Amino acid sequence: MPATLEMLVSFAADDARRRGFRVVGIYHLLWAVRQHEPELFVRWLERAGVPPEPFVKLLEALLRPRRAGGGMPRDRLDNELLEQALSMARRAAAERGEVAQAIHLDGVLERLAEDPIRSLCQRFDLPCRSPERPSQA
C-alpha cells in the first residue's frame, strides 16, 4: 500500500524529534520518502541527474542527530519548503479526488521556491543536471 502524505509527515516528524531537531524540514520528508517509497525517491534523483549513493550520504550527514542548543540557519527555510511541498501535493491530490500520497509529491519538488535536491547538490558540490527549462519555439 502506498504511503499517504500524512504517514510520511508523521514519520518525518518523529525522526526529526528523535534526532534533536526543533522543526521538521523538507529533508526530513525526503528521508521518509526514501525509507517508505524508495523507488519514487530514486526516480527523483535520476530525473535530477544525481547519483543516489552520494546523495543519500549527504542527506544522512545533514540529518545527523543534533545536540541541544540551536537550530541551523536553514531550519526555517527547510520548514517553509516542506509546507510548500505539502500544500502543493495536497492540492494536486484534491484536484484528482484522491487521498494525498507520496506520488503527489512527484513534480512538486522542482516547483518549490528552492528545489531541495538540486540545492543540496549545489551546497556540497555533488553533480546534478540543470533544471530543464521549457523550450522556446
CNS distance restraints for C-alpha pairs under 8 A (distance, minus, plus):
assign (resid   2 and name CA) (resid  37 and name CA) 7.50 0.50 0.50
assign (resid   2 and name CA) (resid 101 and name CA) 6.87 0.50 0.50
assign (resid   2 and name CA) (resid 102 and name CA) 7.36 0.50 0.50
assign (resid   3 and name CA) (resid   7 and name CA) 6.24 0.50 0.50
assign (resid   3 and name CA) (resid   8 and name CA) 6.62 0.50 0.50
assign (resid   3 and name CA) (resid  36 and name CA) 6.80 0.50 0.50
assign (resid   3 and name CA) (resid  37 and name CA) 7.19 0.50 0.50
assign (resid   3 and name CA) (resid 101 and name CA) 5.85 0.50 0.50
assign (resid   3 and name CA) (resid 102 and name CA) 6.10 0.50 0.50
assign (resid   4 and name CA) (resid   8 and name CA) 6.42 0.50 0.50
assign (resid   4 and name CA) (resid  99 and name CA) 7.21 0.50 0.50
assign (resid   4 and name CA) (resid 100 and name CA) 5.85 0.50 0.50
assign (resid   4 and name CA) (resid 101 and name CA) 3.98 0.50 0.50
assign (resid   4 and name CA) (resid 102 and name CA) 6.06 0.50 0.50
assign (resid   5 and name CA) (resid   9 and name CA) 6.14 0.50 0.50
assign (resid   5 and name CA) (resid  86 and name CA) 7.78 0.50 0.50
assign (resid   5 and name CA) (resid 100 and name CA) 5.41 0.50 0.50
assign (resid   5 and name CA) (resid 101 and name CA) 4.54 0.50 0.50
assign (resid   5 and name CA) (resid 102 and name CA) 5.52 0.50 0.50
assign (resid   6 and name CA) (resid  10 and name CA) 6.11 0.50 0.50
assign (resid   6 and name CA) (resid 100 and name CA) 7.73 0.50 0.50
assign (resid   6 and name CA) (resid 101 and name CA) 7.83 0.50 0.50
assign (resid   7 and name CA) (resid  11 and name CA) 6.17 0.50 0.50
assign (resid   8 and name CA) (resid  12 and name CA) 6.01 0.50 0.50
assign (resid   8 and name CA) (resid  29 and name CA) 6.69 0.50 0.50
assign (resid   8 and name CA) (resid  32 and name CA) 5.78 0.50 0.50
assign (resid   8 and name CA) (resid  33 and name CA) 6.76 0.50 0.50
assign (resid   8 and name CA) (resid  36 and name CA) 7.82 0.50 0.50
assign (resid   8 and name CA) (resid 102 and name CA) 7.57 0.50 0.50
assign (resid   9 and name CA) (resid  13 and name CA) 6.02 0.50 0.50
assign (resid   9 and name CA) (resid  29 and name CA) 6.43 0.50 0.50
assign (resid   9 and name CA) (resid  32 and name CA) 7.76 0.50 0.50
assign (resid  10 and name CA) (resid  14 and name CA) 6.12 0.50 0.50
assign (resid  11 and name CA) (resid  15 and name CA) 6.11 0.50 0.50
assign (resid  11 and name CA) (resid  32 and name CA) 6.14 0.50 0.50
assign (resid  12 and name CA) (resid  16 and name CA) 6.04 0.50 0.50
assign (resid  12 and name CA) (resid  24 and name CA) 6.94 0.50 0.50
assign (resid  12 and name CA) (resid  28 and name CA) 5.02 0.50 0.50
assign (resid  12 and name CA) (resid  29 and name CA) 5.25 0.50 0.50
assign (resid  12 and name CA) (resid  31 and name CA) 7.27 0.50 0.50
assign (resid  12 and name CA) (resid  32 and name CA) 5.52 0.50 0.50
assign (resid  13 and name CA) (resid  17 and name CA) 6.19 0.50 0.50
assign (resid  13 and name CA) (resid  24 and name CA) 5.71 0.50 0.50
assign (resid  13 and name CA) (resid  28 and name CA) 7.43 0.50 0.50
assign (resid  14 and name CA) (resid  18 and name CA) 6.14 0.50 0.50
assign (resid  15 and name CA) (resid  19 and name CA) 6.17 0.50 0.50
assign (resid  15 and name CA) (resid  28 and name CA) 7.33 0.50 0.50
assign (resid  16 and name CA) (resid  20 and name CA) 6.31 0.50 0.50
assign (resid  16 and name CA) (resid  21 and name CA) 5.19 0.50 0.50
assign (resid  16 and name CA) (resid  22 and name CA) 7.50 0.50 0.50
assign (resid  16 and name CA) (resid  23 and name CA) 7.20 0.50 0.50
assign (resid  16 and name CA) (resid  24 and name CA) 5.90 0.50 0.50
assign (resid  16 and name CA) (resid  28 and name CA) 6.55 0.50 0.50
assign (resid  17 and name CA) (resid  21 and name CA) 5.47 0.50 0.50
assign (resid  17 and name CA) (resid  22 and name CA) 6.80 0.50 0.50
assign (resid  17 and name CA) (resid  23 and name CA) 7.95 0.50 0.50
assign (resid  18 and name CA) (resid  65 and name CA) 7.63 0.50 0.50
assign (resid  19 and name CA) (resid  63 and name CA) 7.41 0.50 0.50
assign (resid  19 and name CA) (resid  64 and name CA) 6.72 0.50 0.50
assign (resid  19 and name CA) (resid  65 and name CA) 4.05 0.50 0.50
assign (resid  19 and name CA) (resid  66 and name CA) 5.93 0.50 0.50
assign (resid  20 and name CA) (resid  65 and name CA) 5.76 0.50 0.50
assign (resid  20 and name CA) (resid  66 and name CA) 4.91 0.50 0.50
assign (resid  20 and name CA) (resid  67 and name CA) 6.45 0.50 0.50
assign (resid  20 and name CA) (resid  68 and name CA) 7.06 0.50 0.50
assign (resid  21 and name CA) (resid  65 and name CA) 7.64 0.50 0.50
assign (resid  21 and name CA) (resid  66 and name CA) 6.50 0.50 0.50
assign (resid  21 and name CA) (resid  71 and name CA) 7.09 0.50 0.50
assign (resid  22 and name CA) (resid  71 and name CA) 6.90 0.50 0.50
assign (resid  23 and name CA) (resid  75 and name CA) 6.78 0.50 0.50
assign (resid  23 and name CA) (resid  76 and name CA) 7.60 0.50 0.50
assign (resid  23 and name CA) (resid  79 and name CA) 6.74 0.50 0.50
assign (resid  24 and name CA) (resid  28 and name CA) 6.33 0.50 0.50
assign (resid  24 and name CA) (resid  75 and name CA) 7.83 0.50 0.50
assign (resid  24 and name CA) (resid  78 and name CA) 7.76 0.50 0.50
assign (resid  24 and name CA) (resid  79 and name CA) 5.82 0.50 0.50
assign (resid  24 and name CA) (resid  82 and name CA) 7.79 0.50 0.50
assign (resid  25 and name CA) (resid  29 and name CA) 6.78 0.50 0.50
assign (resid  25 and name CA) (resid  75 and name CA) 6.56 0.50 0.50
assign (resid  25 and name CA) (resid  76 and name CA) 7.75 0.50 0.50
assign (resid  25 and name CA) (resid  77 and name CA) 7.90 0.50 0.50
assign (resid  25 and name CA) (resid  78 and name CA) 4.51 0.50 0.50
assign (resid  25 and name CA) (resid  79 and name CA) 4.06 0.50 0.50
assign (resid  25 and name CA) (resid  80 and name CA) 7.45 0.50 0.50
assign (resid  25 and name CA) (resid  81 and name CA) 7.15 0.50 0.50
assign (resid  25 and name CA) (resid  82 and name CA) 5.45 0.50 0.50
assign (resid  26 and name CA) (resid  30 and name CA) 6.30 0.50 0.50
assign (resid  26 and name CA) (resid  78 and name CA) 5.27 0.50 0.50
assign (resid  26 and name CA) (resid  79 and name CA) 6.13 0.50 0.50
assign (resid  26 and name CA) (resid  81 and name CA) 5.85 0.50 0.50
assign (resid  26 and name CA) (resid  82 and name CA) 4.30 0.50 0.50
assign (resid  26 and name CA) (resid  85 and name CA) 7.96 0.50 0.50
assign (resid  26 and name CA) (resid 116 and name CA) 7.22 0.50 0.50
assign (resid  27 and name CA) (resid  31 and name CA) 6.14 0.50 0.50
assign (resid  27 and name CA) (resid  59 and name CA) 7.25 0.50 0.50
assign (resid  27 and name CA) (resid  63 and name CA) 7.73 0.50 0.50
assign (resid  27 and name CA) (resid  78 and name CA) 7.20 0.50 0.50
assign (resid  27 and name CA) (resid 116 and name CA) 7.43 0.50 0.50
assign (resid  28 and name CA) (resid  32 and name CA) 6.28 0.50 0.50
assign (resid  28 and name CA) (resid  63 and name CA) 7.45 0.50 0.50
assign (resid  29 and name CA) (resid  33 and name CA) 6.20 0.50 0.50
assign (resid  29 and name CA) (resid  82 and name CA) 7.39 0.50 0.50
assign (resid  30 and name CA) (resid  34 and name CA) 6.11 0.50 0.50
assign (resid  30 and name CA) (resid  41 and name CA) 7.49 0.50 0.50
assign (resid  31 and name CA) (resid  35 and name CA) 6.30 0.50 0.50
assign (resid  31 and name CA) (resid  59 and name CA) 7.50 0.50 0.50
assign (resid  32 and name CA) (resid  36 and name CA) 6.08 0.50 0.50
assign (resid  32 and name CA) (resid  37 and name CA) 7.93 0.50 0.50
assign (resid  33 and name CA) (resid  37 and name CA) 5.00 0.50 0.50
assign (resid  33 and name CA) (resid  38 and name CA) 6.47 0.50 0.50
assign (resid  33 and name CA) (resid  40 and name CA) 7.53 0.50 0.50
assign (resid  33 and name CA) (resid  41 and name CA) 6.16 0.50 0.50
assign (resid  33 and name CA) (resid 102 and name CA) 7.07 0.50 0.50
assign (resid  34 and name CA) (resid  38 and name CA) 4.60 0.50 0.50
assign (resid  34 and name CA) (resid  39 and name CA) 7.96 0.50 0.50
assign (resid  34 and name CA) (resid  40 and name CA) 7.75 0.50 0.50
assign (resid  34 and name CA) (resid  41 and name CA) 5.27 0.50 0.50
assign (resid  34 and name CA) (resid  42 and name CA) 7.79 0.50 0.50
assign (resid  37 and name CA) (resid  41 and name CA) 6.41 0.50 0.50
assign (resid  37 and name CA) (resid 102 and name CA) 7.37 0.50 0.50
assign (resid  38 and name CA) (resid  42 and name CA) 6.16 0.50 0.50
assign (resid  39 and name CA) (resid  43 and name CA) 6.11 0.50 0.50
assign (resid  40 and name CA) (resid  44 and name CA) 6.34 0.50 0.50
assign (resid  40 and name CA) (resid 103 and name CA) 7.31 0.50 0.50
assign (resid  40 and name CA) (resid 106 and name CA) 7.92 0.50 0.50
assign (resid  41 and name CA) (resid  45 and name CA) 6.53 0.50 0.50
assign (resid  42 and name CA) (resid  46 and name CA) 6.09 0.50 0.50
assign (resid  42 and name CA) (resid  52 and name CA) 6.62 0.50 0.50
assign (resid  43 and name CA) (resid  47 and name CA) 6.09 0.50 0.50
assign (resid  44 and name CA) (resid  48 and name CA) 6.32 0.50 0.50
assign (resid  44 and name CA) (resid 106 and name CA) 7.61 0.50 0.50
assign (resid  45 and name CA) (resid  49 and name CA) 6.13 0.50 0.50
assign (resid  45 and name CA) (resid  50 and name CA) 5.03 0.50 0.50
assign (resid  45 and name CA) (resid  51 and name CA) 6.86 0.50 0.50
assign (resid  45 and name CA) (resid  52 and name CA) 6.33 0.50 0.50
assign (resid  45 and name CA) (resid 117 and name CA) 7.49 0.50 0.50
assign (resid  46 and name CA) (resid  50 and name CA) 5.79 0.50 0.50
assign (resid  46 and name CA) (resid  51 and name CA) 7.16 0.50 0.50
assign (resid  46 and name CA) (resid  52 and name CA) 7.75 0.50 0.50
assign (resid  48 and name CA) (resid 117 and name CA) 7.58 0.50 0.50
assign (resid  48 and name CA) (resid 118 and name CA) 7.23 0.50 0.50
assign (resid  48 and name CA) (resid 128 and name CA) 5.93 0.50 0.50
assign (resid  48 and name CA) (resid 129 and name CA) 5.38 0.50 0.50
assign (resid  48 and name CA) (resid 130 and name CA) 7.55 0.50 0.50
assign (resid  48 and name CA) (resid 131 and name CA) 7.45 0.50 0.50
assign (resid  49 and name CA) (resid 127 and name CA) 7.62 0.50 0.50
assign (resid  49 and name CA) (resid 128 and name CA) 4.87 0.50 0.50
assign (resid  49 and name CA) (resid 129 and name CA) 4.85 0.50 0.50
assign (resid  50 and name CA) (resid  55 and name CA) 7.07 0.50 0.50
assign (resid  50 and name CA) (resid 121 and name CA) 7.96 0.50 0.50
assign (resid  50 and name CA) (resid 126 and name CA) 7.62 0.50 0.50
assign (resid  50 and name CA) (resid 127 and name CA) 6.38 0.50 0.50
assign (resid  50 and name CA) (resid 128 and name CA) 4.88 0.50 0.50
assign (resid  50 and name CA) (resid 129 and name CA) 7.20 0.50 0.50
assign (resid  51 and name CA) (resid  55 and name CA) 6.41 0.50 0.50
assign (resid  52 and name CA) (resid  56 and name CA) 6.07 0.50 0.50
assign (resid  53 and name CA) (resid  57 and name CA) 6.42 0.50 0.50
assign (resid  54 and name CA) (resid  58 and name CA) 6.29 0.50 0.50
assign (resid  54 and name CA) (resid 126 and name CA) 7.78 0.50 0.50
assign (resid  55 and name CA) (resid  59 and name CA) 6.17 0.50 0.50
assign (resid  55 and name CA) (resid 121 and name CA) 7.47 0.50 0.50
assign (resid  55 and name CA) (resid 126 and name CA) 7.62 0.50 0.50
assign (resid  56 and name CA) (resid  60 and name CA) 6.07 0.50 0.50
assign (resid  57 and name CA) (resid  61 and name CA) 6.20 0.50 0.50
assign (resid  58 and name CA) (resid  62 and name CA) 6.09 0.50 0.50
assign (resid  58 and name CA) (resid 120 and name CA) 7.87 0.50 0.50
assign (resid  58 and name CA) (resid 124 and name CA) 7.86 0.50 0.50
assign (resid  59 and name CA) (resid  63 and name CA) 6.14 0.50 0.50
assign (resid  60 and name CA) (resid  64 and name CA) 6.13 0.50 0.50
assign (resid  71 and name CA) (resid  75 and name CA) 6.26 0.50 0.50
assign (resid  74 and name CA) (resid  78 and name CA) 5.95 0.50 0.50
assign (resid  75 and name CA) (resid  79 and name CA) 6.12 0.50 0.50
assign (resid  76 and name CA) (resid  80 and name CA) 6.25 0.50 0.50
assign (resid  77 and name CA) (resid  81 and name CA) 6.19 0.50 0.50
assign (resid  78 and name CA) (resid  82 and name CA) 6.20 0.50 0.50
assign (resid  79 and name CA) (resid  83 and name CA) 6.28 0.50 0.50
assign (resid  80 and name CA) (resid  84 and name CA) 6.19 0.50 0.50
assign (resid  81 and name CA) (resid  85 and name CA) 6.10 0.50 0.50
assign (resid  81 and name CA) (resid 112 and name CA) 6.73 0.50 0.50
assign (resid  81 and name CA) (resid 113 and name CA) 7.21 0.50 0.50
assign (resid  81 and name CA) (resid 114 and name CA) 7.37 0.50 0.50
assign (resid  82 and name CA) (resid  86 and name CA) 6.15 0.50 0.50
assign (resid  83 and name CA) (resid  87 and name CA) 6.08 0.50 0.50
assign (resid  84 and name CA) (resid  88 and name CA) 6.17 0.50 0.50
assign (resid  84 and name CA) (resid 112 and name CA) 6.78 0.50 0.50
assign (resid  85 and name CA) (resid  89 and name CA) 6.05 0.50 0.50
assign (resid  85 and name CA) (resid 105 and name CA) 6.93 0.50 0.50
assign (resid  85 and name CA) (resid 108 and name CA) 6.18 0.50 0.50
assign (resid  85 and name CA) (resid 109 and name CA) 6.59 0.50 0.50
assign (resid  85 and name CA) (resid 112 and name CA) 6.79 0.50 0.50
assign (resid  86 and name CA) (resid  90 and name CA) 5.96 0.50 0.50
assign (resid  86 and name CA) (resid 105 and name CA) 7.61 0.50 0.50
assign (resid  87 and name CA) (resid  91 and name CA) 6.11 0.50 0.50
assign (resid  88 and name CA) (resid  92 and name CA) 6.19 0.50 0.50
assign (resid  88 and name CA) (resid 105 and name CA) 7.77 0.50 0.50
assign (resid  88 and name CA) (resid 108 and name CA) 6.65 0.50 0.50
assign (resid  89 and name CA) (resid  93 and name CA) 6.21 0.50 0.50
assign (resid  89 and name CA) (resid 100 and name CA) 6.72 0.50 0.50
assign (resid  89 and name CA) (resid 101 and name CA) 8.00 0.50 0.50
assign (resid  89 and name CA) (resid 104 and name CA) 4.93 0.50 0.50
assign (resid  89 and name CA) (resid 105 and name CA) 5.16 0.50 0.50
assign (resid  89 and name CA) (resid 108 and name CA) 6.73 0.50 0.50
assign (resid  90 and name CA) (resid  94 and name CA) 6.09 0.50 0.50
assign (resid  90 and name CA) (resid 100 and name CA) 5.41 0.50 0.50
assign (resid  90 and name CA) (resid 104 and name CA) 7.32 0.50 0.50
assign (resid  91 and name CA) (resid  95 and name CA) 6.15 0.50 0.50
assign (resid  92 and name CA) (resid  96 and name CA) 6.60 0.50 0.50
assign (resid  92 and name CA) (resid 100 and name CA) 7.95 0.50 0.50
assign (resid  92 and name CA) (resid 104 and name CA) 6.42 0.50 0.50
assign (resid  93 and name CA) (resid  97 and name CA) 6.11 0.50 0.50
assign (resid  93 and name CA) (resid  98 and name CA) 4.95 0.50 0.50
assign (resid  93 and name CA) (resid  99 and name CA) 6.04 0.50 0.50
assign (resid  93 and name CA) (resid 100 and name CA) 5.07 0.50 0.50
assign (resid  93 and name CA) (resid 101 and name CA) 7.71 0.50 0.50
assign (resid  93 and name CA) (resid 104 and name CA) 6.26 0.50 0.50
assign (resid  94 and name CA) (resid  98 and name CA) 5.80 0.50 0.50
assign (resid  94 and name CA) (resid  99 and name CA) 7.24 0.50 0.50
assign (resid  94 and name CA) (resid 100 and name CA) 7.48 0.50 0.50
assign (resid 100 and name CA) (resid 104 and name CA) 6.30 0.50 0.50
assign (resid 101 and name CA) (resid 105 and name CA) 7.54 0.50 0.50
assign (resid 102 and name CA) (resid 106 and name CA) 7.41 0.50 0.50
assign (resid 104 and name CA) (resid 108 and name CA) 7.62 0.50 0.50
assign (resid 105 and name CA) (resid 109 and name CA) 6.83 0.50 0.50
assign (resid 107 and name CA) (resid 111 and name CA) 7.12 0.50 0.50
assign (resid 108 and name CA) (resid 112 and name CA) 6.62 0.50 0.50
assign (resid 109 and name CA) (resid 115 and name CA) 5.53 0.50 0.50
assign (resid 109 and name CA) (resid 116 and name CA) 6.79 0.50 0.50
assign (resid 109 and name CA) (resid 117 and name CA) 7.87 0.50 0.50
assign (resid 110 and name CA) (resid 114 and name CA) 7.57 0.50 0.50
assign (resid 110 and name CA) (resid 115 and name CA) 4.99 0.50 0.50
assign (resid 110 and name CA) (resid 116 and name CA) 7.95 0.50 0.50
assign (resid 110 and name CA) (resid 131 and name CA) 7.83 0.50 0.50
assign (resid 111 and name CA) (resid 115 and name CA) 6.88 0.50 0.50
assign (resid 114 and name CA) (resid 119 and name CA) 6.84 0.50 0.50
assign (resid 115 and name CA) (resid 119 and name CA) 5.87 0.50 0.50
assign (resid 116 and name CA) (resid 120 and name CA) 6.06 0.50 0.50
assign (resid 117 and name CA) (resid 121 and name CA) 6.36 0.50 0.50
assign (resid 118 and name CA) (resid 122 and name CA) 6.10 0.50 0.50
assign (resid 118 and name CA) (resid 128 and name CA) 6.66 0.50 0.50
assign (resid 119 and name CA) (resid 123 and name CA) 6.13 0.50 0.50
assign (resid 120 and name CA) (resid 124 and name CA) 6.29 0.50 0.50
assign (resid 120 and name CA) (resid 126 and name CA) 7.98 0.50 0.50
assign (resid 121 and name CA) (resid 125 and name CA) 5.63 0.50 0.50
assign (resid 121 and name CA) (resid 126 and name CA) 4.52 0.50 0.50
assign (resid 121 and name CA) (resid 127 and name CA) 6.44 0.50 0.50
assign (resid 121 and name CA) (resid 128 and name CA) 6.65 0.50 0.50
assign (resid 122 and name CA) (resid 126 and name CA) 6.30 0.50 0.50
assign (resid 122 and name CA) (resid 127 and name CA) 7.62 0.50 0.50
